């Protein structure tokens, strides 16, 4: 529901109306075909990530090694020539499986606590991702690209906050701030990265594997934060119920 609200608010501020639907005409048939390929590949990567999470639940493989495997696969993919399409697709799927296994412990915790939380987080993330991607496509070209600098600063703030809390210890309030601020930053990246992909495609960059990887990273970042927030809220509610009973 929050995704829909944010989408309509963003659309209102950018003057979204029937006329803005004509902005799709700014997207050439070649770019439209490229976007379809990007989102189809993204969907395949998300399925691979779900398989990785399932493998963790079966064999408890998620951890530091799978995180390294994910990062290594991404670096390998980005350093591989775009002409080696099948190899890069295989590396993207491998990175997705490793990523799914890495967040497997969090998913397993959600399943053990309440399966509906995982379902709600997945649907909420998908709705938010779809809405903000659509907002980026409906907006005027390059309208949101100026946000990239602000979002980069937001990531830097998150990094230093996390670094400081790991050394000096962090309060619950700081943890919540990191969660919600991080969610805001990565939702912003969905919009910026979508417009950036469209803009690059207009200038001939049709590397759909790399572009799918970019959106995959955004999706997972948003999903993890939504899931943690929902788990934290559900845990707080359970704690309040126990106190009332006692």
C-alpha positions, 0 to 999 in steps of 0.5 A, spaced: 500 500 500 505 504 501 508 503 494 502 505 491 501 511 495 509 513 494 508 512 486 501 516 486 505 522 490 511 522 485 507 522 479 502 528 482 509 532 483 511 530 476 505 532 473 502 525 471 496 525 467 493 522 461 498 527 457 504 523 461 502 517 458 505 519 451 512 519 454 512 512 452 513 515 445 519 517 447 521 510 448 523 507 441 521 500 439 528 498 440 529 501 447 522 498 449 525 491 446 531 492 451 527 493 457 523 487 456 529 483 455 532 486 462 525 485 466 525 478 463 532 477 465 531 480 472 525 475 473 529 469 471 535 472 476 529 473 482 527 465 481 534 463 481 535 467 488 529 464 490 532 457 489 538 459 492 534 461 499 531 454 498 538 451 498 540 454 504 533 452 508 535 445 505 542 444 507 544 451 511 549 453 505 548 461 506 553 465 510 560 468 508 562 464 503 556 465 499 556 472 500 563 472 497 561 467 491 556 473 490 561 478 490 566 474 486 560 472 480 558 480 480 565 482 479 567 476 474 560 478 470 562 486 470 569 484 467 567 479 462 566 482 455 559 483 453 560 479 447 560 473 451 553 473 452 551 466 455 557 466 460 555 473 463 548 470 463 550 464 467 554 468 472 548 473 473 544 466 475 550 464 479 550 471 483 543 470 484 543 463 487 549 465 491 545 472 493 539 468 495 543 463 499 546 469 503 539 472 505 537 465 506 538 465 514 533 471 514 528 468 510 528 462 514 527 466 520 521 469 517 518 463 515 519 460 522 516 466 525 510 467 520 510 465 513 505 471 512 510 476 513 515 473 508 509 473 503 507 480 505 514 483 504 515 479 497 508 482 494 510 489 498 517 489 494 514 487 488 509 492 488 513 498 490 519 496 485 513 496 479 510 502 481 517 506 482 519 503 475 513 505 472 514 512 475 521 513 472 518 510 465 512 515 465 516 521 467 520 526 462 527 523 460 532 525 465 528 528 470 530 524 476 537 522 474 539 528 478 538 524 484 544 520 483 548 524 487 544 525 493 543 517 493 550 516 493 551 521 499 545 517 502 549 510 501 555 514 504 551 516 510 549 509 511 556 506 510 559 511 516 553 510 520 554 502 520 561 503 521 560 507 527 555 503 530 559 496 529 565 500 533 562 504 538 555 500 538 548 502 536 542 504 539 535 501 537 533 508 534 539 508 530 538 501 527 531 503 525 534 510 522 539 505 518 533 501 516 528 506 514 533 511 511 536 505 507 529 503 504 528 510 502 535 510 498 534 504 495 527 505 493 530 512 490 535 508 486 530 504 483 527 510 479 534 513 478 537 506 475 531 505 471 531 512 467 539 511 467 538 504 463 533 507 458 537 513 457 543 508 456 539 504 451 537 510 447 545 512 446 546 504 444 548 501 450 543 495 450 547 490 455 541 487 458 545 483 463 549 488 466 542 492 466 538 486 469 544 486 475 543 493 477 535 492 478 537 486 481 541 489 486 536 494 487 530 489 488 534 485 493 536 491 497 529 493 498 526 486 499 531 485 505 529 492 508 522 491 508 522 484 510 527 486 516 522 492 518 516 487 518 519 482 522 521 487 527 514 490 527 511 483 528 516 482 534 514 488 537 507 486 537 508 479 540 512 482 545 507 487 547 502 482 547 506 478 552 507 483 557 499 484 557 498 477 558 503 477 564 
